Amino acid sequence: VVGDLAILNTRSSVDHDGVIGSAAHIGPGCALAGGVTVGEEAFLGVGVSVTPGRTIGAGAVIGAGAAVVRDVPPRVVAIGVPARIVRSV
């Protein structure tokens, strides 16, 4: 499911049962495994990887190249491998 105004950039991949919220931005080369949910207005930078069944909250920002292996709450910035929260938005 892809919400209104969502952007799925070049070479991004959303596997089975994925949900992309309205106005979310999936950067180039992102790989979202099965069952991933991305909340409204979330932003995933270039090359983000997300493991199966994870949820990224509304308005969250995931830095380029991060590996999301745990759920990310709404309105936070997460970076690194594995992704860790560094601040609120």
PyMOL commands that set and color helices and strands:
alter all, ss='L'
color gray80, all
select strands_A, chain A and resi 7-8+13-14+19-20+25-26+31-32+37-38+43-44+49-50+55-56+61-62+67-68+76-79+84-88
alter strands_A, ss='S'
color yellow, strands_A
deselect
rebuild
show_as cartoon
